[in-house]
């Protein structure tokens, strides 16, 4: 069985993949519209527009799937299950301290 952290990471990958597909689909659709405006009789622009619309639909489905998975995961394990806090590194003292005379090299 996966740990809660790995389960949350897997669910988050679904969100990331959905976002990328949605953004790429929208950009690709806009570019295909330019191709269609340039040559409305050409099938290439229409084909690209269809593929881009498919990417937008699949990306939106991934985001819906993500929301459903997160709500089920948090209902089962709690709202903060699997979340990691960033590690806080100790702060370095950046002030210049005088080097004691006896430790200075001659």
N, C-alpha and C positions, 0 to 999 in steps of 0.2 A: 504494500500500500504506500502511496506517495505521502510525503509529509504535507502539512498544510501550506507551507511556504511554496513547495513545488506545485501544488494544486493551484494556488493563487497565481503563480507565474504562468502556468499553462493557460489559465483563463485570461490573463492579461495579454498573452500572445494573440488570442482570438481578437481582442480589441485592437491591437496594433495592426494585425493583418487586415481587419475590416476598414480601419482608417486609411491605410495605404491604398487598398483597392478602391475605396471611395474617391480619394483625392486623385489617384492616377486615372480613374475612369472619367472624372469630370474634366481633367486636363486633356485627356485623349479625345473626349467628346467635343470640346471647344476647338481643338485642332482639326478634327474631322469636319466640323461645321465650316471652318475656313476652306477646307478642301472642296466641300460641296458648293460653297459660294463661288469658288474659282471655276469649277467644272460640274454643273448640276447633272449632266448626263452621265458622268463617270460613276461606275459602280464602286470604285475604291473608297471614296469618301463615305458612301452609304454603308458599306461593309464595316469600315472603321467605327462609324457612329453606332452601328448595331452591337459590335463587340464592346465598345465603351459603355453603352447602356447596360449591357450584361454585367460588366465589372461594377458599375454603380449599384445595380440590384444585389449582386453577391456581397459587396461591401456592406450595404445596408443590412442584409441578412446576418452577416457576421456580427455587426454591432447589436442587433436585436438578440442574437444568440448569447452574446457577452452579457447583456443586461439580465437575461434569464438565468444564466449560470451564476453570476455574482449574487443575485438575490437568493437563489437556492443554496449556494455555498454559505452565505452569511446567515441564512435562516437556520442551517444545520449546525454551523460551528461558531457563530457569533460574528459581530460586525468587524472586529479587529483581527480575526483569525488569519494567520499566514502573512500578516504585514510585518515588515522589518523596518526598524528605525535606522537611519544612517549612523554610522559609527562616528562619534565625536572625537576628533584628534585633539590632544592637549595643545594648548596655545604655546607657542615659543615666545620667550622673552626677547624682544628685538632691541631692547635698550643696550647701549654699549656700557659694559662694566669695565672699570679700570683693572688691568692685569696687575696682581701684586708684584712688588719689586723683586722678591726672592725667587719667583718662578720665571722671570724674564731671562731669555738666553743672552749671554754676554757677547 
